[in-house]
Amino acid sequence: MATVMQKIKDIEDEMAKTQKNKATAHHLGLLKAKLAKLRRELLTPTSKGGGGAGEGFDVTKSGDARVGLVGFPSVGKSTLLNKLTGTFSEVASYEFTTLTCIPGVIMYRGAKIQLLDLPGIIEGAKDGKGRGRQVISTARTCNCILIVLDAIKPITHKRLIEKELEGFGIRLNKEPPNLTFRRKEKGGINLTSTVTNTHLDLDTVKAICSEYRIHNADVHLRYDATADDLIDVIEGSRVYTPCIYVVNKIDQITMEELEILDKLPHYCPISAHLEWNLDGLLEKIWEYLSLTRIYTKPKGMNPDYEDPVILSSKRRTVEDFCDRIHKDMVKQFKYALVWGSSAKHKPQRVGREHELEDEDVVQIIKKV
C-alpha cells in the first residue's frame, strides 16, 4: 500500500512541476494514465490484506432513490439528516461525530428517498486515509450526492471534496465522454475526429493506450476531448452522478455574501439548524434525481394516486413500469391503456416500448 501511495505522490508531484503546453501534452497524458491505474489498484487491492475491493458500510439500498450527504466534519450533515428524515444521527460541535453510515428516509411526492449521512471526509480519502475508502465507495452507489459546505468556512472545501470524489472515479454533474473507443485484433491505433482537437493527438492517444497494453484500437472523437476523457472511457468504471452543493449555516453570513452564492450553479443555500429553505432543497433534490411518478389503475376502479410507481427518467417505458411492479408481468402483457401527457388521446392503447411521462395513469391488460 505504501509503495502505491508513494508512486501516486511522485506522479502528482511530477504533474505539478510539468508546464502545460502542446509539447508536454503527450507526457502529461501518459502520467494521467499511470495515475488512474494506480488509483484503481489502491481501490481494488490484489492482495487479501488490502481491506477488500473498496468496501462500503454495507447499508442495504431501499426506497426509490439513494442520496448521500458528503462533506468535511462538522458542517451540519447530521443536523440536516435529522431535520429532513426524523432519523437520529448524533450531533456535536466537535469533529468526527459520525463514524458509521446512518440511513434515513424522506417521503416526498409519493417517492421514498433514502438519505445517507456519510462520515466526514478528510483530505486524502481517495488514497485510503481515514474511513475515506468506505465513505466514497458508498457514495458511488448514490443517485445524487449532496456536498454539504459550511457558509463561514472557505469555499476551497468544495474543490478539495470534488478532488477526492474525482480521484475515486465519481464525475459530478457531467455526462459520459462523447467518444467511441473500440478494441480490435490488428491494425494499430487509429484516431478519427469530427472536430478540431486541441488536447489529443495520435501520439498522446498511443501513449495512453500503451500504458494499458492496448496496441490495436479505433478511437473516434465527436468533440474536443481531453486525455482525462479518454482515460475515463478506457477505465470504464466511472460513475456520473448529479450533485448539489448545499451551503449550510447561511444565518451566519451577510445578505451580500448570500446573493453571490445564489448565482453559482448547482448551489442551494440553507440553515439546517433554523430550518431555512429545506423545502427548496427537497425540490432541488427531486429535480436532480429526475424521477417519474406513474399511477396505476386497476380495471373498473379509480387510479391509485396515493402510491405511485417511481421510475428513472432514463428508463420509463411501459416495460420498465411492468418490471417495477413484478418481474413476471411482462410475460402476461397484452397491451396498456395510458392517460396523461404521453398519450395522444385519452386513453391511448400502447405497447411495451411506449415512453411514459410524469404523473401518467397506466392500466395493464393481460393475456387471457
Disulfide bonds with the S-S distance in Angstrom:
none
